[in-house]
Amino acid sequence: MITLTTENFDERVLRSDRPVLVEFWADWCPPCKMIAPILDEIEAEYGDRLAVAKLNGDDHPEVAARYNVLGFPTLNLYRDGEVVRQIVGARPKRRLLADLEGHF
């Protein structure tokens, strides 16, 4: 899993040659802790065609604000430097994959 910061976000996400699923999260967020193992599984299963990354929104609020992230967890799927899907809140793996279907 890629750990993002303000400094590496553009390079690792916007200039990526494959889609990137970014979780905006916070230490105090219980749903963020619930979705973490699901994201690990998605990365293990789809890592050849989808990068999975995390950005702590409390530590890097300027990036969260740039993408109108108002709550945690928020999952943004980026392709070719653009957000193609935004999902707010934790959900089971099956539903998350269904929400992402056709985007990577």
DSSP file (Angstrom, degrees, kcal/mol; ACC not computed):
  #  RESIDUE AA STRUCTURE BP1 BP2  ACC     N-H-->O    O-->H-N    N-H-->O    O-->H-N    TCO  KAPPA ALPHA  PHI   PSI    X-CA   Y-CA   Z-CA
    1    1 A M              0   0    0      0, 0.0     2,-0.4     0, 0.0    52,-0.2   0.000 360.0 360.0 360.0 133.2    0.0    0.0    0.0
    2    2 A I  E     -a   53   0A   0     50,-2.2    52,-2.6    10,-0.0     2,-0.6  -0.657 360.0-145.6 -82.7 131.4    1.3    3.4   -1.0
    3    3 A T  E     -a   54   0A   0     -2,-0.4     2,-0.2    50,-0.2    52,-0.2  -0.887  21.7-154.7 -97.6 120.5    1.5    6.0    1.8
    4    4 A L  E     +a   55   0A   0     50,-3.2    52,-0.5    -2,-0.6     2,-0.3  -0.635  16.6 177.8 -99.3 153.0    0.8    9.4    0.3
    5    5 A T     >  -     0   0    0     -2,-0.2     4,-1.3    50,-0.1     3,-0.1  -0.847  48.0 -97.5-136.2 173.2    1.8   12.9    1.4
    6    6 A T  T  4 S+     0   0    0     -2,-0.3     4,-0.5     1,-0.2     3,-0.2   0.888 123.5  53.0 -58.6 -38.6    1.3   16.4    0.1
    7    7 A E  T  4 S+     0   0    0      1,-0.2     4,-0.3     2,-0.1    -1,-0.2   0.832 118.4  30.7 -70.8 -34.4    4.7   16.2   -1.5
    8    8 A N  T  > S+     0   0    0      1,-0.1     4,-2.8     2,-0.1     5,-0.3   0.462  91.9  95.3-106.3  -0.3    4.3   12.9   -3.4
    9    9 A F  H  X>S+     0   0    0     -4,-1.3     4,-2.6     1,-0.2     5,-0.9   0.937  86.2  45.5 -58.8 -52.3    0.5   12.9   -4.2
   10   10 A D  I  4>S+     0   0    0     -4,-0.5     5,-1.7     1,-0.2    -1,-0.2   0.918 117.8  43.8 -60.4 -44.3    0.8   14.4   -7.7
   11   11 A E  I  45S+     0   0    0     -4,-0.3    -1,-0.2     3,-0.2    -2,-0.2   0.939 120.8  38.5 -66.2 -47.6    3.6   12.1   -8.7
   12   12 A R  I  <5S+     0   0    0     -4,-2.8    -2,-0.2     2,-0.1    -1,-0.2   0.752 133.4  18.8 -79.1 -24.6    2.2    8.9   -7.2
   13   13 A V  I ><5S+     0   0    0     -4,-2.6     3,-1.1    -5,-0.3    68,-0.4   0.819 125.8  40.2-111.2 -60.1   -1.5    9.5   -8.1
   14   14 A L  I 3 <S+     0   0    0     -5,-0.9    -3,-0.2     1,-0.3    -4,-0.1   0.798 123.7  39.5 -69.5 -28.7   -2.0   12.1  -10.8
   15   15 A R  T 3 <S+     0   0    0     -5,-1.7    -1,-0.3    -4,-0.2    -4,-0.1   0.267  86.6 128.6-102.4  11.2    0.9   10.9  -13.0
   16   16 A S    <   -     0   0    0     -3,-1.1    64,-0.3    -6,-0.2    65,-0.1  -0.362  58.2-140.7 -68.0 145.0    0.4    7.2  -12.4
   17   17 A D  S    S+     0   0    0      2,-0.1    -1,-0.1    62,-0.1    -4,-0.0   0.440  87.3  42.1 -85.9   0.4    0.2    5.0  -15.5
   18   18 A R  S    S-     0   0    0     -5,-0.1    32,-0.1    60,-0.0    -2,-0.1  -0.940 103.7 -78.6-137.5 162.0   -2.5    2.9  -13.9
   19   19 A P        -     0   0    0      0, 0.0    32,-2.8     0, 0.0     2,-0.4  -0.250  43.1-151.5 -59.8 148.9   -5.6    3.8  -11.9
   20   20 A V  E     -bC  51  78A   0     58,-2.3    58,-3.0    30,-0.2     2,-0.7  -0.988   7.0-153.7-128.6 124.1   -5.1    4.6   -8.2
   21   21 A L  E     -bC  52  77A   0     30,-3.1    32,-3.0    -2,-0.4     2,-0.5  -0.875  20.0-165.7 -94.6 115.8   -7.6    4.0   -5.4
   22   22 A V  E     -bC  53  76A   0     54,-3.2    54,-2.5    -2,-0.7     2,-0.6  -0.901   9.5-155.9-109.3 124.9   -6.9    6.5   -2.7
   23   23 A E  E     -bC  54  75A   0     30,-2.7    32,-2.8    -2,-0.5     2,-0.6  -0.889   5.4-155.0 -96.5 120.8   -8.3    6.2    0.8
   24   24 A F  E     +bC  55  74A   0     50,-3.3    50,-1.7    -2,-0.6     2,-0.2  -0.873  35.2 158.5 -89.6 121.6   -8.5    9.5    2.7
   25   25 A W  E     -b   56   0A   0     30,-2.1    32,-2.6    -2,-0.6    33,-0.6  -0.778  32.7-145.4-139.4 175.8   -8.5    8.5    6.3
   26   26 A A    >   -     0   0    0     -2,-0.2     3,-1.5    30,-0.2     6,-0.1  -0.986  27.5-119.7-146.8 151.9   -7.8    9.6    9.9
   27   27 A D  T 3  S+     0   0    0     -2,-0.3    -1,-0.1     1,-0.3     6,-0.1   0.831 113.1  52.0 -58.9 -35.2   -6.4    7.9   13.0
   28   28 A W  T 3  S+     0   0    0     -3,-0.0    -1,-0.3     4,-0.0    -3,-0.0   0.404  85.2 105.6 -84.8   2.5   -9.5    8.6   15.0
   29   29 A C    <>  -     0   0    0     -3,-1.5     4,-1.4     1,-0.2     3,-0.4  -0.749  48.9-169.2 -95.2 104.5  -11.9    7.1   12.4
   30   30 A P  H  > S+     0   0    0      0, 0.0     4,-1.8     0, 0.0     3,-0.2   0.895  89.0  54.1 -59.8 -41.7  -13.3    3.6   13.3
   31   31 A P  H  > S+     0   0    0      0, 0.0     4,-1.9     0, 0.0     5,-0.2   0.837 103.8  57.8 -62.4 -28.3  -14.7    3.0    9.8
   32   32 A C  H  > S+     0   0    0     -3,-0.4     4,-1.1     1,-0.2    -5,-0.1   0.902 106.4  48.0 -64.7 -40.1  -11.2    3.7    8.4
   33   33 A K  H  < S+     0   0    0     -4,-1.4    -1,-0.2    -3,-0.2     3,-0.1   0.853 110.1  53.6 -67.4 -33.8   -9.9    0.9   10.6
   34   34 A M  H  < S+     0   0    0     -4,-1.8     4,-0.4     1,-0.2    -2,-0.2   0.863 111.1  44.2 -68.6 -36.3  -12.7   -1.4    9.4
   35   35 A I  H  X S+     0   0    0     -4,-1.9     4,-2.3     1,-0.2     3,-0.3   0.662  90.9  86.3 -85.6 -15.7  -12.0   -0.9    5.7
   36   36 A A  H  X S+     0   0    0     -4,-1.1     4,-2.0     1,-0.2    -1,-0.2   0.908  90.3  45.8 -54.6 -49.3   -8.2   -1.2    5.9
   37   37 A P  H  > S+     0   0    0      0, 0.0     4,-2.0     0, 0.0    -1,-0.2   0.839 110.5  55.2 -66.0 -29.0   -8.1   -5.0    5.6
   38   38 A I  H  > S+     0   0    0     -4,-0.4     4,-2.4    -3,-0.3    -2,-0.2   0.915 107.7  48.7 -66.2 -42.5  -10.5   -4.9    2.7
   39   39 A L  H  X S+     0   0    0     -4,-2.3     4,-2.5     1,-0.2    -1,-0.2   0.875 108.5  54.4 -65.3 -36.6   -8.2   -2.4    0.9
   40   40 A D  H  X S+     0   0    0     -4,-2.0     4,-2.2    -5,-0.2    -1,-0.2   0.915 109.5  47.9 -60.9 -42.5   -5.3   -4.8    1.6
   41   41 A E  H  X S+     0   0    0     -4,-2.0     4,-2.3     2,-0.2     5,-0.2   0.911 110.9  50.2 -64.8 -43.0   -7.2   -7.6   -0.1
   42   42 A I  H  X S+     0   0    0     -4,-2.4     4,-2.9     1,-0.2    -2,-0.2   0.911 110.6  50.2 -62.8 -41.6   -8.1   -5.5   -3.1
   43   43 A E  H  X S+     0   0    0     -4,-2.5     4,-1.4     1,-0.2    -1,-0.2   0.918 111.5  48.2 -62.1 -42.3   -4.5   -4.5   -3.5
   44   44 A A  H  < S+     0   0    0     -4,-2.2    -2,-0.2     1,-0.2    -1,-0.2   0.873 119.5  38.5 -65.9 -37.0   -3.4   -8.2   -3.3
   45   45 A E  H  < S+     0   0    0     -4,-2.3    -2,-0.2    -5,-0.1    -1,-0.2   0.824 132.1  22.5 -84.3 -33.4   -6.0   -9.3   -5.8
   46   46 A Y  H >X S+     0   0    0     -4,-2.9     3,-2.2    -5,-0.2     4,-1.6   0.248  82.4 116.4-120.6  11.0   -6.0   -6.4   -8.3
   47   47 A G  T 3<  +     0   0    0     -4,-1.4    -1,-0.1     1,-0.3    -3,-0.1   0.685  68.2  67.1 -59.2 -20.6   -2.6   -4.9   -7.8
   48   48 A D  T 34 S+     0   0    0      1,-0.2    -1,-0.3    -3,-0.1     3,-0.1   0.739 120.9  17.6 -72.4 -20.5   -1.4   -5.7  -11.3
   49   49 A R  T <4 S+     0   0    0     -3,-2.2     2,-0.4     1,-0.3    -2,-0.2   0.408 126.3  49.4-129.1  -0.2   -4.0   -3.2  -12.7
   50   50 A L     <  -     0   0    0     -4,-1.6     2,-0.3    -7,-0.2    -1,-0.3  -0.969  63.8-149.6-144.5 124.5   -4.9   -1.0   -9.7
   51   51 A A  E     - b   0  20A   0    -32,-2.8   -30,-3.1    -2,-0.4     2,-0.4  -0.722  14.1-152.9 -87.7 143.8   -2.7    0.8   -7.2
   52   52 A V  E     + b   0  21A   0     -2,-0.3   -50,-2.2   -32,-0.2     2,-0.3  -0.976  20.7 170.3-120.2 132.1   -4.1    1.3   -3.7
   53   53 A A  E     -ab   2  22A   0    -32,-3.0   -30,-2.7    -2,-0.4     2,-0.4  -0.916  21.4-145.3-140.3 161.7   -2.9    4.2   -1.6
   54   54 A K  E     -ab   3  23A   0    -52,-2.6   -50,-3.2    -2,-0.3     2,-0.4  -0.982   8.0-172.0-131.2 141.9   -3.7    6.0    1.7
   55   55 A L  E     -ab   4  24A   0    -32,-2.8   -30,-2.1    -2,-0.4     2,-0.8  -0.981  24.5-132.9-133.7 123.0   -3.5    9.6    2.7
   56   56 A N  E  >  - b   0  25A   0    -52,-0.5     4,-1.7    -2,-0.4     3,-0.2  -0.640  16.6-160.6 -74.5 109.6   -4.1   10.8    6.2
   57   57 A G  T  4 S+     0   0    0    -32,-2.6     7,-0.2    -2,-0.8    -1,-0.2   0.755  87.7  55.1 -66.7 -26.0   -6.4   13.7    5.8
   58   58 A D  T  4 S+     0   0    0    -33,-0.6    -1,-0.2     1,-0.2   -32,-0.1   0.874 112.9  42.0 -73.0 -36.8   -5.6   15.2    9.2
   59   59 A D  T  4 S+     0   0    0     -3,-0.2    -2,-0.2     1,-0.2    -1,-0.2   0.743 128.1  30.5 -79.8 -24.2   -1.9   15.3    8.3
   60   60 A H    >X  +     0   0    0     -4,-1.7     4,-1.5     1,-0.1     3,-0.9  -0.479  68.4 156.8-133.5  61.7   -2.4   16.6    4.8
   61   61 A P  H 3>  +     0   0    0      0, 0.0     4,-2.7     0, 0.0     5,-0.2   0.760  68.2  66.0 -64.3 -25.4   -5.6   18.7    4.8
   62   62 A E  H 3> S+     0   0    0      2,-0.2     4,-1.7     1,-0.2     5,-0.1   0.871 103.7  45.4 -66.2 -35.0   -4.7   20.7    1.7
   63   63 A V  H <> S+     0   0    0     -3,-0.9     4,-1.2     2,-0.2    -1,-0.2   0.919 113.2  49.9 -72.2 -43.0   -4.9   17.6   -0.5
   64   64 A A  H  <>S+     0   0    0     -4,-1.5     5,-2.7     1,-0.2     3,-0.4   0.914 112.0  48.5 -60.0 -42.3   -8.2   16.5    1.2
   65   65 A A  H ><5S+     0   0    0     -4,-2.7     3,-1.7     1,-0.2    -1,-0.2   0.874 103.6  60.7 -66.1 -37.2   -9.6   20.0    0.6
   66   66 A R  H 3<5S+     0   0    0     -4,-1.7    -1,-0.2     1,-0.3    -2,-0.2   0.829 112.4  38.9 -59.1 -32.0   -8.5   20.0   -3.0
   67   67 A Y  T 3<5S-     0   0    0     -4,-1.2    -1,-0.3    -3,-0.4    -2,-0.2   0.114 114.7-113.4-108.3  20.7  -10.7   17.0   -3.7
   68   68 A N  T < 5 +     0   0    0     -3,-1.7     2,-0.7     1,-0.2    -3,-0.2   0.840  49.8 173.0  53.9  39.9  -13.6   18.1   -1.5
   69   69 A V      < +     0   0    0     -5,-2.7    -1,-0.2     1,-0.2     3,-0.1  -0.720   6.8 166.5 -80.4 114.1  -13.2   15.3    1.0
   70   70 A L        +     0   0    0     -2,-0.7     2,-0.3     1,-0.2    -1,-0.2   0.569  58.6  23.5-107.1 -13.3  -15.6   16.2    3.8
   71   71 A G  S    S-     0   0    0    -47,-0.0    -1,-0.2    18,-0.0    18,-0.1  -0.972  84.9 -80.7-150.4 162.0  -15.6   12.9    5.8
   72   72 A F  S    S+     0   0    0     -2,-0.3   -47,-0.2     1,-0.2    18,-0.1  -0.920  99.7  31.7-118.2 143.5  -13.5    9.8    6.4
   73   73 A P  S    S+     0   0    0      0, 0.0    16,-3.4     0, 0.0     2,-0.4   0.580  72.8 163.5 -79.9 145.6  -13.1    7.4    4.9
   74   74 A T  E     -CD  24  88A   0    -50,-1.7   -50,-3.3    14,-0.2     2,-0.6  -0.997  20.8-157.1-120.3 131.5  -13.5    8.8    1.4
   75   75 A L  E     -CD  23  87A   0     12,-3.5    12,-2.9    -2,-0.4     2,-0.5  -0.944   8.8-172.4-111.5 120.8  -12.2    6.7   -1.4
   76   76 A N  E     -CD  22  86A   0    -54,-2.5   -54,-3.2    -2,-0.6     2,-0.6  -0.943  12.0-151.5-111.1 132.9  -11.3    8.4   -4.7
   77   77 A L  E     -CD  21  85A   0      8,-2.9     7,-3.3    -2,-0.5     8,-1.1  -0.925  16.2-163.7-103.7 120.3  -10.5    6.4   -7.8
   78   78 A Y  E     +CD  20  83A   0    -58,-3.0   -58,-2.3    -2,-0.6     2,-0.4  -0.852  13.1 174.6-105.9 136.3   -8.1    8.4  -10.0
   79   79 A R  E >  S- D   0  82A   0      3,-2.6     3,-1.6    -2,-0.4   -62,-0.1  -0.979  74.2  -7.0-139.8 129.0   -7.4    7.6  -13.7
   80   80 A D  T 3  S-     0   0    0     -2,-0.4   -66,-0.1   -64,-0.3     3,-0.1   0.864 131.1 -54.7  54.1  39.1   -5.3    9.7  -15.9
   81   81 A G  T 3  S+     0   0    0    -68,-0.4     2,-0.3     1,-0.2    -1,-0.3   0.492 117.8 102.7  80.2   3.7   -5.1   12.4  -13.2
   82   82 A E  E <  S-D   79   0A   0     -3,-1.6    -3,-2.6   -68,-0.1     2,-0.6  -0.897  76.6-112.9-121.8 149.0   -8.8   12.7  -12.7
   83   83 A V  E     +D   78   0A   0     -2,-0.3    -5,-0.2    -5,-0.2     3,-0.1  -0.697  35.2 171.8 -76.0 120.2  -11.3   11.5  -10.1
   84   84 A V  E     +     0   0A   0     -7,-3.3     2,-0.3    -2,-0.6    -1,-0.2   0.556  67.1  16.6-105.7 -12.6  -13.5    9.0  -11.9
   85   85 A R  E     -D   77   0A   0     -8,-1.1    -8,-2.9     2,-0.0     2,-0.4  -0.939  59.3-165.9-159.2 135.9  -15.3    7.7   -8.8
   86   86 A Q  E     -D   76   0A   0     -2,-0.3     2,-0.4   -10,-0.2   -10,-0.2  -0.996   6.9-174.6-126.2 131.3  -15.8    8.9   -5.2
   87   87 A I  E     -D   75   0A   0    -12,-2.9   -12,-3.5    -2,-0.4     2,-0.5  -0.991   8.5-157.9-126.0 126.2  -17.1    6.7   -2.5
   88   88 A V  E     +D   74   0A   0     -2,-0.4   -14,-0.2   -14,-0.2   -16,-0.1  -0.909  56.2  14.5-108.6 127.2  -17.8    8.0    1.0
   89   89 A G  S    S-     0   0    0    -16,-3.4     2,-0.2    -2,-0.5   -14,-0.1  -0.002  89.8 -66.8  98.7 157.0  -17.9    5.6    4.0
   90   90 A A        +     0   0    0    -18,-0.1   -58,-0.1   -16,-0.0    -2,-0.1  -0.481  52.8 171.0 -77.7 149.9  -16.8    2.1    4.6
   91   91 A R        -     0   0    0     -2,-0.2    -2,-0.0   -60,-0.1     5,-0.0  -0.977  39.0 -81.2-152.5 161.5  -18.6   -0.8    2.9
   92   92 A P     >  -     0   0    0      0, 0.0     4,-2.6     0, 0.0     5,-0.2  -0.225  45.8-109.1 -63.0 157.5  -18.1   -4.5    2.5
   93   93 A K  H  > S+     0   0    0      1,-0.2     4,-2.9     2,-0.2     5,-0.3   0.904 116.5  53.4 -55.3 -47.4  -15.6   -5.7   -0.1
   94   94 A R  H  > S+     0   0    0      1,-0.2     4,-2.0     2,-0.2    -1,-0.2   0.909 112.6  44.0 -57.9 -44.2  -18.3   -7.0   -2.5
   95   95 A R  H  > S+     0   0    0      2,-0.2     4,-2.3     1,-0.2    -1,-0.2   0.888 112.4  52.4 -70.3 -38.8  -20.1   -3.7   -2.5
   96   96 A L  H  X S+     0   0    0     -4,-2.6     4,-1.5     2,-0.2    -2,-0.2   0.936 110.9  47.0 -61.7 -46.5  -16.9   -1.7   -2.9
   97   97 A L  H  X S+     0   0    0     -4,-2.9     4,-1.0     1,-0.2    -1,-0.2   0.884 111.0  52.4 -63.2 -37.8  -15.9   -3.7   -5.9
   98   98 A A  H  < S+     0   0    0     -4,-2.0     3,-0.4    -5,-0.3    -1,-0.2   0.896 108.4  51.0 -63.4 -39.5  -19.3   -3.3   -7.4
   99   99 A D  H  < S+     0   0    0     -4,-2.3    -1,-0.2     1,-0.2    -2,-0.2   0.788 114.7  43.5 -67.2 -27.8  -19.1    0.4   -6.9
  100  100 A L  H >< S+     0   0    0     -4,-1.5     3,-2.3    -5,-0.2     4,-0.4   0.558  84.4 130.0 -92.4 -10.5  -15.7    0.4   -8.7
  101  101 A E  T 3< S+     0   0    0     -4,-1.0    -3,-0.1    -3,-0.4    -4,-0.0  -0.143  75.4  13.8 -53.1 132.8  -16.7   -1.9  -11.5
  102  102 A G  T 3  S+     0   0    0      1,-0.0    -1,-0.3     0, 0.0    -2,-0.1   0.395 105.7  90.6  84.6  -2.7  -15.8   -0.7  -14.9
  103  103 A H    <         0   0    0     -3,-2.3    -2,-0.2     1,-0.1   -19,-0.1   0.549 360.0 360.0-103.1  -9.2  -13.5    2.0  -13.6
  104  104 A F              0   0    0     -4,-0.4    -3,-0.1   -85,-0.1    -1,-0.1   0.336 360.0 360.0-144.1 360.0  -10.2    0.1  -13.6
